[in-house]
């Protein structure tokens, strides 16, 4: 991962750029998660604590291979998520 001058984070794989992220905001006071980012195409990336409660996980629907889930405080979404 590399920071660029325009505030975007660049995730690299050998020989190619995979995704550029723009930091949107965090409710953490110490730089820890949870945090929101926006991709170049407008998608949102969330960083948070992994959901580990087996009963909660059992309630998830339509989980595809490779997907994961994180817990995001409502305040983070209402404060920093794009309104459009």
Biopython code that builds the backbone (N, CA, C, O; Angstrom):
import numpy as np
from Bio.PDB.StructureBuilder import StructureBuilder

atoms = [
    (1, "UNK", "N", (0.848, -1.168, 0.000)),
    (1, "UNK", "CA", (0.000, 0.000, 0.000)),
    (1, "UNK", "C", (0.894, 1.232, 0.000)),
    (1, "UNK", "O", (1.912, 1.255, 0.692)),
    (2, "UNK", "N", (0.527, 2.260, -0.771)),
    (2, "UNK", "CA", (1.313, 3.474, -0.895)),
    (2, "UNK", "C", (0.384, 4.682, -0.796)),
    (2, "UNK", "O", (-0.694, 4.682, -1.390)),
    (3, "UNK", "N", (0.791, 5.708, -0.054)),
    (3, "UNK", "CA", (0.045, 6.964, -0.038)),
    (3, "UNK", "C", (0.504, 7.808, -1.214)),
    (3, "UNK", "O", (1.686, 7.800, -1.556)),
    (4, "UNK", "N", (-0.426, 8.544, -1.847)),
    (4, "UNK", "CA", (-0.069, 9.439, -2.936)),
    (4, "UNK", "C", (-0.341, 10.867, -2.519)),
    (4, "UNK", "O", (-0.946, 11.097, -1.472)),
    (5, "UNK", "N", (0.086, 11.822, -3.305)),
    (5, "UNK", "CA", (-0.050, 13.227, -2.960)),
    (5, "UNK", "C", (-1.493, 13.711, -2.952)),
    (5, "UNK", "O", (-1.781, 14.745, -2.349)),
    (6, "UNK", "N", (-2.404, 13.003, -3.596)),
    (6, "UNK", "CA", (-3.782, 13.452, -3.667)),
    (6, "UNK", "C", (-4.678, 12.833, -2.593)),
    (6, "UNK", "O", (-5.902, 12.935, -2.674)),
    (7, "UNK", "N", (-4.075, 12.194, -1.589)),
    (7, "UNK", "CA", (-4.838, 11.635, -0.491)),
    (7, "UNK", "C", (-5.402, 10.258, -0.762)),
    (7, "UNK", "O", (-6.115, 9.712, 0.080)),
    (8, "UNK", "N", (-5.103, 9.684, -1.908)),
    (8, "UNK", "CA", (-5.593, 8.354, -2.244)),
    (8, "UNK", "C", (-4.603, 7.318, -1.726)),
    (8, "UNK", "O", (-3.398, 7.565, -1.697)),
    (9, "UNK", "N", (-5.110, 6.165, -1.321)),
    (9, "UNK", "CA", (-4.273, 5.029, -0.979)),
    (9, "UNK", "C", (-4.244, 4.121, -2.191)),
    (9, "UNK", "O", (-5.285, 3.861, -2.793)),
    (10, "UNK", "N", (-3.088, 3.642, -2.552)),
    (10, "UNK", "CA", (-2.954, 2.780, -3.719)),
    (10, "UNK", "C", (-2.542, 1.399, -3.247)),
    (10, "UNK", "O", (-1.492, 1.243, -2.623)),
    (11, "UNK", "N", (-3.360, 0.394, -3.538)),
    (11, "UNK", "CA", (-3.028, -0.980, -3.215)),
    (11, "UNK", "C", (-2.415, -1.603, -4.453)),
    (11, "UNK", "O", (-3.003, -1.547, -5.533)),
    (12, "UNK", "N", (-1.244, -2.193, -4.309)),
    (12, "UNK", "CA", (-0.513, -2.716, -5.468)),
    (12, "UNK", "C", (-0.389, -4.232, -5.401)),
    (12, "UNK", "O", (-0.244, -4.822, -4.330)),
    (13, "UNK", "N", (-0.448, -4.827, -6.553)),
    (13, "UNK", "CA", (-0.029, -6.190, -6.743)),
    (13, "UNK", "C", (1.165, -6.084, -7.684)),
    (13, "UNK", "O", (1.350, -5.050, -8.327)),
    (14, "UNK", "N", (1.967, -7.118, -7.776)),
    (14, "UNK", "CA", (3.131, -7.021, -8.667)),
    (14, "UNK", "C", (2.728, -6.547, -10.060)),
    (14, "UNK", "O", (1.867, -7.147, -10.703)),
    (15, "UNK", "N", (3.346, -5.486, -10.512)),
    (15, "UNK", "CA", (3.207, -4.960, -11.877)),
    (15, "UNK", "C", (1.884, -4.257, -12.194)),
    (15, "UNK", "O", (1.674, -3.879, -13.347)),
    (16, "UNK", "N", (0.975, -4.062, -11.214)),
    (16, "UNK", "CA", (-0.247, -3.344, -11.558)),
    (16, "UNK", "C", (-0.884, -2.720, -10.325)),
    (16, "UNK", "O", (-0.719, -3.210, -9.208)),
    (17, "UNK", "N", (-1.617, -1.629, -10.545)),
    (17, "UNK", "CA", (-2.395, -0.994, -9.481)),
    (17, "UNK", "C", (-3.748, -1.679, -9.433)),
    (17, "UNK", "O", (-4.393, -1.845, -10.468)),
    (18, "UNK", "N", (-4.183, -2.074, -8.260)),
    (18, "UNK", "CA", (-5.445, -2.774, -8.105)),
    (18, "UNK", "C", (-6.572, -1.798, -7.812)),
    (18, "UNK", "O", (-7.588, -1.809, -8.507)),
    (19, "UNK", "N", (-6.419, -0.972, -6.817)),
    (19, "UNK", "CA", (-7.503, -0.096, -6.404)),
    (19, "UNK", "C", (-6.948, 1.116, -5.665)),
    (19, "UNK", "O", (-6.029, 1.001, -4.854)),
    (20, "UNK", "N", (-7.524, 2.280, -5.960)),
    (20, "UNK", "CA", (-7.151, 3.500, -5.239)),
    (20, "UNK", "C", (-8.291, 3.855, -4.302)),
    (20, "UNK", "O", (-9.452, 3.878, -4.710)),
    (21, "UNK", "N", (-7.962, 4.132, -3.042)),
    (21, "UNK", "CA", (-8.956, 4.465, -2.042)),
    (21, "UNK", "C", (-8.749, 5.877, -1.519)),
    (21, "UNK", "O", (-7.619, 6.314, -1.298)),
    (22, "UNK", "N", (-9.856, 6.584, -1.325)),
    (22, "UNK", "CA", (-9.823, 7.905, -0.703)),
    (22, "UNK", "C", (-10.427, 7.783, 0.687)),
    (22, "UNK", "O", (-11.548, 7.294, 0.834)),
    (23, "UNK", "N", (-9.702, 8.219, 1.707)),
    (23, "UNK", "CA", (-10.167, 8.193, 3.086)),
    (23, "UNK", "C", (-11.370, 9.119, 3.227)),
    (23, "UNK", "O", (-11.307, 10.284, 2.835)),
    (24, "UNK", "N", (-12.461, 8.610, 3.783)),
    (24, "UNK", "CA", (-13.644, 9.437, 4.017)),
    (24, "UNK", "C", (-13.742, 9.893, 5.455)),
    (24, "UNK", "O", (-14.068, 11.050, 5.720)),
    (25, "UNK", "N", (-13.463, 8.992, 6.391)),
    (25, "UNK", "CA", (-13.536, 9.393, 7.785)),
    (25, "UNK", "C", (-13.544, 8.207, 8.716)),
    (25, "UNK", "O", (-13.723, 7.060, 8.305)),
    (26, "UNK", "N", (-13.344, 8.517, 9.993)),
    (26, "UNK", "CA", (-13.313, 7.505, 11.033)),
    (26, "UNK", "C", (-13.874, 8.098, 12.309)),
    (26, "UNK", "O", (-13.690, 9.286, 12.574)),
    (27, "UNK", "N", (-14.551, 7.293, 13.097)),
    (27, "UNK", "CA", (-15.008, 7.749, 14.409)),
    (27, "UNK", "C", (-14.003, 7.375, 15.490)),
    (27, "UNK", "O", (-14.241, 7.620, 16.672)),
    (28, "UNK", "N", (-12.883, 6.784, 15.092)),
    (28, "UNK", "CA", (-11.848, 6.402, 16.035)),
    (28, "UNK", "C", (-11.007, 7.617, 16.404)),
    (28, "UNK", "O", (-10.644, 8.425, 15.549)),
    (29, "UNK", "N", (-10.717, 7.725, 17.654)),
    (29, "UNK", "CA", (-9.872, 8.835, 18.111)),
    (29, "UNK", "C", (-8.389, 8.511, 18.008)),
    (29, "UNK", "O", (-7.555, 9.411, 18.105)),
    (30, "UNK", "N", (-8.049, 7.257, 17.817)),
    (30, "UNK", "CA", (-6.642, 6.852, 17.854)),
    (30, "UNK", "C", (-6.157, 6.241, 16.544)),
    (30, "UNK", "O", (-5.119, 5.579, 16.524)),
    (31, "UNK", "N", (-6.885, 6.449, 15.451)),
    (31, "UNK", "CA", (-6.459, 5.931, 14.166)),
    (31, "UNK", "C", (-6.770, 4.468, 13.941)),
    (31, "UNK", "O", (-6.355, 3.893, 12.935)),
    (32, "UNK", "N", (-7.492, 3.861, 14.858)),
    (32, "UNK", "CA", (-7.913, 2.474, 14.668)),
    (32, "UNK", "C", (-9.173, 2.448, 13.821)),
    (32, "UNK", "O", (-9.698, 3.497, 13.447)),
    (33, "UNK", "N", (-9.661, 1.244, 13.518)),
    (33, "UNK", "CA", (-10.928, 1.134, 12.816)),
    (33, "UNK", "C", (-12.042, 1.514, 13.798)),
    (33, "UNK", "O", (-11.790, 1.547, 15.002)),
    (34, "UNK", "N", (-13.210, 1.788, 13.351)),
    (34, "UNK", "CA", (-13.768, 1.644, 12.007)),
    (34, "UNK", "C", (-13.462, 2.857, 11.132)),
    (34, "UNK", "O", (-13.301, 3.972, 11.627)),
    (35, "UNK", "N", (-13.387, 2.621, 9.834)),
    (35, "UNK", "CA", (-13.043, 3.670, 8.883)),
    (35, "UNK", "C", (-13.777, 3.417, 7.568)),
    (35, "UNK", "O", (-14.033, 2.271, 7.200)),
    (36, "UNK", "N", (-14.114, 4.505, 6.863)),
    (36, "UNK", "CA", (-14.734, 4.416, 5.546)),
    (36, "UNK", "C", (-13.785, 4.967, 4.501)),
    (36, "UNK", "O", (-13.079, 5.946, 4.744)),
    (37, "UNK", "N", (-13.772, 4.327, 3.322)),
    (37, "UNK", "CA", (-12.997, 4.759, 2.166)),
    (37, "UNK", "C", (-13.916, 4.739, 0.951)),
    (37, "UNK", "O", (-14.926, 4.036, 0.939)),
    (38, "UNK", "N", (-13.563, 5.507, -0.061)),
    (38, "UNK", "CA", (-14.289, 5.491, -1.323)),
    (38, "UNK", "C", (-13.329, 5.089, -2.433)),
    (38, "UNK", "O", (-12.192, 5.557, -2.474)),
    (39, "UNK", "N", (-13.787, 4.220, -3.338)),
    (39, "UNK", "CA", (-12.965, 3.818, -4.471)),
    (39, "UNK", "C", (-13.131, 4.827, -5.598)),
    (39, "UNK", "O", (-13.998, 5.699, -5.546)),
    (40, "UNK", "N", (-12.296, 4.698, -6.605)),
    (40, "UNK", "CA", (-12.363, 5.610, -7.760)),
    (40, "UNK", "C", (-13.706, 5.549, -8.476)),
    (40, "UNK", "O", (-14.137, 6.540, -9.064)),
    (41, "UNK", "N", (-14.368, 4.406, -8.434)),
    (41, "UNK", "CA", (-15.657, 4.303, -9.123)),
    (41, "UNK", "C", (-16.841, 4.615, -8.214)),
    (41, "UNK", "O", (-17.990, 4.442, -8.622)),
    (42, "UNK", "N", (-16.581, 5.073, -6.985)),
    (42, "UNK", "CA", (-17.643, 5.490, -6.087)),
    (42, "UNK", "C", (-18.120, 4.436, -5.110)),
    (42, "UNK", "O", (-18.980, 4.718, -4.275)),
    (43, "UNK", "N", (-17.580, 3.221, -5.191)),
    (43, "UNK", "CA", (-17.936, 2.203, -4.217)),
    (43, "UNK", "C", (-17.334, 2.557, -2.862)),
    (43, "UNK", "O", (-16.363, 3.309, -2.780)),
    (44, "UNK", "N", (-17.919, 2.009, -1.806)),
    (44, "UNK", "CA", (-17.459, 2.278, -0.446)),
    (44, "UNK", "C", (-16.786, 1.036, 0.116)),
    (44, "UNK", "O", (-17.291, -0.076, -0.039)),
    (45, "UNK", "N", (-15.642, 1.227, 0.771)),
    (45, "UNK", "CA", (-14.915, 0.167, 1.458)),
    (45, "UNK", "C", (-14.983, 0.471, 2.944)),
    (45, "UNK", "O", (-14.736, 1.600, 3.366)),
    (46, "UNK", "N", (-15.321, -0.545, 3.740)),
    (46, "UNK", "CA", (-15.397, -0.354, 5.182)),
    (46, "UNK", "C", (-14.319, -1.166, 5.871)),
    (46, "UNK", "O", (-14.010, -2.289, 5.472)),
    (47, "UNK", "N", (-13.760, -0.582, 6.900)),
    (47, "UNK", "CA", (-12.761, -1.248, 7.736)),
    (47, "UNK", "C", (-13.354, -1.287, 9.131)),
    (47, "UNK", "O", (-13.769, -0.255, 9.657)),
    (48, "UNK", "N", (-13.398, -2.458, 9.733)),
    (48, "UNK", "CA", (-13.964, -2.568, 11.067)),
    (48, "UNK", "C", (-13.607, -3.890, 11.708)),
    (48, "UNK", "O", (-12.901, -4.715, 11.128)),
    (49, "UNK", "N", (-14.106, -4.071, 12.911)),
    (49, "UNK", "CA", (-13.877, -5.324, 13.616)),
    (49, "UNK", "C", (-14.684, -6.430, 12.955)),
    (49, "UNK", "O", (-15.849, -6.231, 12.612)),
    (50, "UNK", "N", (-14.081, -7.578, 12.776)),
    (50, "UNK", "CA", (-14.737, -8.711, 12.140)),
    (50, "UNK", "C", (-15.871, -9.217, 13.031)),
    (50, "UNK", "O", (-15.720, -9.325, 14.248)),
    (51, "UNK", "N", (-17.003, -9.522, 12.408)),
    (51, "UNK", "CA", (-18.122, -10.134, 13.108)),
    (51, "UNK", "C", (-17.741, -11.579, 13.388)),
    (51, "UNK", "O", (-17.448, -12.330, 12.458)),
    (52, "UNK", "N", (-17.739, -11.983, 14.656)),
    (52, "UNK", "CA", (-17.316, -13.333, 15.018)),
    (52, "UNK", "C", (-18.387, -14.111, 15.772)),
    (52, "UNK", "O", (-18.200, -15.301, 16.026)),
    (53, "UNK", "N", (-19.482, -13.497, 16.134)),
    (53, "UNK", "CA", (-20.550, -14.161, 16.879)),
    (53, "UNK", "C", (-21.206, -15.220, 15.983)),
    (53, "UNK", "O", (-21.832, -14.869, 14.982)),
    (54, "UNK", "N", (-21.075, -16.505, 16.323)),
    (54, "UNK", "CA", (-21.611, -17.571, 15.471)),
    (54, "UNK", "C", (-23.122, -17.446, 15.229)),
    (54, "UNK", "O", (-23.594, -17.756, 14.135)),
    (55, "UNK", "N", (-23.874, -17.004, 16.221)),
    (55, "UNK", "CA", (-25.321, -16.862, 16.045)),
    (55, "UNK", "C", (-25.646, -15.745, 15.059)),
    (55, "UNK", "O", (-26.572, -15.874, 14.258)),
    (56, "UNK", "N", (-24.895, -14.660, 15.111)),
    (56, "UNK", "CA", (-25.103, -13.563, 14.159)),
    (56, "UNK", "C", (-24.698, -13.994, 12.757)),
    (56, "UNK", "O", (-25.401, -13.703, 11.790)),
    (57, "UNK", "N", (-23.572, -14.684, 12.641)),
    (57, "UNK", "CA", (-23.095, -15.152, 11.337)),
    (57, "UNK", "C", (-24.115, -16.094, 10.704)),
    (57, "UNK", "O", (-24.320, -16.066, 9.491)),
    (58, "UNK", "N", (-24.748, -16.920, 11.515)),
    (58, "UNK", "CA", (-25.752, -17.863, 11.001)),
    (58, "UNK", "C", (-26.951, -17.137, 10.394)),
    (58, "UNK", "O", (-27.686, -17.729, 9.604)),
    (59, "UNK", "N", (-27.163, -15.866, 10.749)),
    (59, "UNK", "CA", (-28.294, -15.099, 10.232)),
    (59, "UNK", "C", (-27.976, -14.389, 8.917)),
    (59, "UNK", "O", (-28.884, -13.854, 8.280)),
    (60, "UNK", "N", (-26.720, -14.372, 8.498)),
    (60, "UNK", "CA", (-26.342, -13.718, 7.252)),
    (60, "UNK", "C", (-26.911, -14.481, 6.064)),
    (60, "UNK", "O", (-27.021, -15.707, 6.099)),
    (61, "UNK", "N", (-27.271, -13.753, 5.015)),
    (61, "UNK", "CA", (-27.865, -14.364, 3.825)),
    (61, "UNK", "C", (-26.979, -14.146, 2.609)),
    (61, "UNK", "O", (-26.261, -13.151, 2.511)),
    (62, "UNK", "N", (-27.045, -15.091, 1.690)),
    (62, "UNK", "CA", (-26.417, -14.971, 0.374)),
    (62, "UNK", "C", (-24.927, -14.655, 0.466)),
    (62, "UNK", "O", (-24.430, -13.807, -0.275)),
    (63, "UNK", "N", (-24.226, -15.314, 1.349)),
    (63, "UNK", "CA", (-22.782, -15.099, 1.507)),
    (63, "UNK", "C", (-22.054, -15.894, 0.422)),
    (63, "UNK", "O", (-22.199, -17.111, 0.311)),
    (64, "UNK", "N", (-21.271, -15.169, -0.370)),
    (64, "UNK", "CA", (-20.497, -15.792, -1.448)),
    (64, "UNK", "C", (-19.113, -16.174, -0.938)),
    (64, "UNK", "O", (-18.628, -15.596, 0.034)),
    (65, "UNK", "N", (-18.473, -17.149, -1.590)),
    (65, "UNK", "CA", (-17.098, -17.496, -1.211)),
    (65, "UNK", "C", (-16.202, -16.252, -1.294)),
    (65, "UNK", "O", (-16.290, -15.473, -2.244)),
    (66, "UNK", "N", (-15.363, -16.086, -0.310)),
    (66, "UNK", "CA", (-14.442, -14.957, -0.294)),
    (66, "UNK", "C", (-14.991, -13.718, 0.394)),
    (66, "UNK", "O", (-14.237, -12.779, 0.650)),
    (67, "UNK", "N", (-16.290, -13.689, 0.700)),
    (67, "UNK", "CA", (-16.862, -12.527, 1.385)),
    (67, "UNK", "C", (-16.572, -12.607, 2.878)),
    (67, "UNK", "O", (-16.383, -13.686, 3.440)),
    (68, "UNK", "N", (-16.543, -11.458, 3.489)),
    (68, "UNK", "CA", (-16.353, -11.360, 4.921)),
    (68, "UNK", "C", (-17.262, -10.266, 5.431)),
    (68, "UNK", "O", (-17.880, -9.571, 4.625)),
    (69, "UNK", "N", (-17.368, -10.088, 6.706)),
    (69, "UNK", "CA", (-18.269, -9.101, 7.279)),
    (69, "UNK", "C", (-17.592, -8.414, 8.459)),
    (69, "UNK", "O", (-16.825, -9.024, 9.204)),
    (70, "UNK", "N", (-17.896, -7.136, 8.604)),
    (70, "UNK", "CA", (-17.358, -6.340, 9.695)),
    (70, "UNK", "C", (-18.500, -5.581, 10.351)),
    (70, "UNK", "O", (-19.540, -5.342, 9.737)),
    (71, "UNK", "N", (-18.294, -5.213, 11.586)),
    (71, "UNK", "CA", (-19.275, -4.444, 12.349)),
    (71, "UNK", "C", (-18.912, -2.976, 12.224)),
    (71, "UNK", "O", (-17.795, -2.577, 12.550)),
    (72, "UNK", "N", (-19.868, -2.163, 11.746)),
    (72, "UNK", "CA", (-19.636, -0.734, 11.548)),
    (72, "UNK", "C", (-20.632, 0.048, 12.410)),
    (72, "UNK", "O", (-21.840, -0.152, 12.279)),
    (73, "UNK", "N", (-20.155, 0.923, 13.278)),
    (73, "UNK", "CA", (-21.075, 1.720, 14.089)),
    (73, "UNK", "C", (-21.935, 2.630, 13.204)),
    (73, "UNK", "O", (-21.442, 3.205, 12.234)),
    (74, "UNK", "N", (-23.198, 2.755, 13.538)),
    (74, "UNK", "CA", (-24.122, 3.609, 12.788)),
    (74, "UNK", "C", (-23.580, 5.031, 12.658)),
    (74, "UNK", "O", (-23.728, 5.654, 11.606)),
    (75, "UNK", "N", (-22.957, 5.547, 13.713)),
    (75, "UNK", "CA", (-22.431, 6.915, 13.681)),
    (75, "UNK", "C", (-21.427, 7.118, 12.549)),
    (75, "UNK", "O", (-21.410, 8.178, 11.923)),
    (76, "UNK", "N", (-20.599, 6.127, 12.282)),
    (76, "UNK", "CA", (-19.619, 6.239, 11.199)),
    (76, "UNK", "C", (-20.327, 6.404, 9.864)),
    (76, "UNK", "O", (-19.940, 7.252, 9.059)),
    (77, "UNK", "N", (-21.348, 5.615, 9.623)),
    (77, "UNK", "CA", (-22.066, 5.704, 8.356)),
    (77, "UNK", "C", (-22.836, 7.009, 8.221)),
    (77, "UNK", "O", (-22.824, 7.623, 7.154)),
    (78, "UNK", "N", (-23.499, 7.438, 9.273)),
    (78, "UNK", "CA", (-24.300, 8.660, 9.173)),
    (78, "UNK", "C", (-23.420, 9.902, 9.077)),
    (78, "UNK", "O", (-23.827, 10.900, 8.483)),
    (79, "UNK", "N", (-22.227, 9.856, 9.651)),
    (79, "UNK", "CA", (-21.347, 11.025, 9.620)),
    (79, "UNK", "C", (-20.540, 11.127, 8.331)),
    (79, "UNK", "O", (-20.348, 12.231, 7.820)),
    (80, "UNK", "N", (-20.056, 9.995, 7.784)),
    (80, "UNK", "CA", (-19.092, 10.067, 6.690)),
    (80, "UNK", "C", (-19.526, 9.443, 5.382)),
    (80, "UNK", "O", (-18.892, 9.701, 4.359)),
    (81, "UNK", "N", (-20.568, 8.640, 5.361)),
    (81, "UNK", "CA", (-20.981, 8.015, 4.094)),
    (81, "UNK", "C", (-21.495, 9.078, 3.135)),
    (81, "UNK", "O", (-22.182, 10.008, 3.558)),
    (82, "UNK", "N", (-21.171, 8.955, 1.843)),
    (82, "UNK", "CA", (-21.676, 9.916, 0.861)),
    (82, "UNK", "C", (-23.200, 9.961, 0.881)),
    (82, "UNK", "O", (-23.854, 8.930, 1.034)),
    (83, "UNK", "N", (-23.756, 11.142, 0.727)),
    (83, "UNK", "CA", (-25.210, 11.332, 0.787)),
    (83, "UNK", "C", (-25.881, 11.165, -0.561)),
    (83, "UNK", "O", (-27.110, 11.185, -0.629)),
    (84, "UNK", "N", (-25.128, 11.003, -1.630)),
    (84, "UNK", "CA", (-25.716, 10.898, -2.977)),
    (84, "UNK", "C", (-25.985, 9.487, -3.348)),
    (84, "UNK", "O", (-26.478, 9.220, -4.444)),
]
sb = StructureBuilder()
sb.init_structure("model")
sb.init_model(0)
sb.init_chain("A")
sb.init_seg("    ")
for serial, (resi, resn, name, xyz) in enumerate(atoms, 1):
    if name == "N":
        sb.init_residue(resn, " ", resi, " ")
    sb.init_atom(name, np.array(xyz, "f"), 0.0, 1.0, " ", f" {name:<3s}", serial, name[0])
structure = sb.get_structure()
